[in-house]
Amino acid sequence: MVVEFVLFFGGIGLIMSFAVPKAPTVQKAFLWTLGVYLILFAAVGGMALFASPETLDAQMNGLASQVIQKNMEFYTESGMLTEAQLHSMELTMKETASLAIRVLPALIVLIASFVVFGNLVYLKEYMAVRGYWGGQRDLTRWSAPEALIWPVIGSGVIVALGRPEWLFRFGLNLLIVFLVPFLFHGLAIASFYLKKFRVPRWLRTLIYVLSFVQLWFVVFLFLGLFDMWLDFRRLKKQDQAPASQNDA
């Protein structure tokens, strides 16, 4: 696990060291880093799967079964839970593991996206001062491209159909991947207002961390999805005002 951890995060850091200084904007720095990393990850993962006699599903199911078994042994020996509670917990863990395996490609994209995004947020002041990315340092005004709503709707329709299984899995993974930009969009909206009301940096960080621990990130997701219609930051009005003045 240590080797995989180092390769996963070390690989992203290595690619960023080349991509970030050359990218003209922070968006392209993100896309270049994530794109190159996922291509390399898919190539290495594909070779590893080709060399293994087991399918990816079989490998992941075996790993999940081991983890569930060890957890159940711990709780059984501790005596903290009744037999009915143990049975319910085992079912929940099996259902969660099954879902995670089905959306594994999307989870890889999601985790890699957050690692790249977190590093770019940390680096934005440093890069802006040195003239990179056109001096851009304010990411609170960023918005996901509105055209991405159509892939979200399309993949949602595929998921709603539910059959066949391979099509459902394909649609579910696509849906998660295309929702990632809207999640970042929602985070930008939240950051916009937290900065506007001068919430301290440490408290903003705590809010973000707790949001993902407690699954409140769904609120950020809906903020990003509905912002194209509701314009929570009133950015469209600000952009239209100079245009109307020029016309006058």
Beta strands, then each sheet from edge to edge (+ up, - down):
end
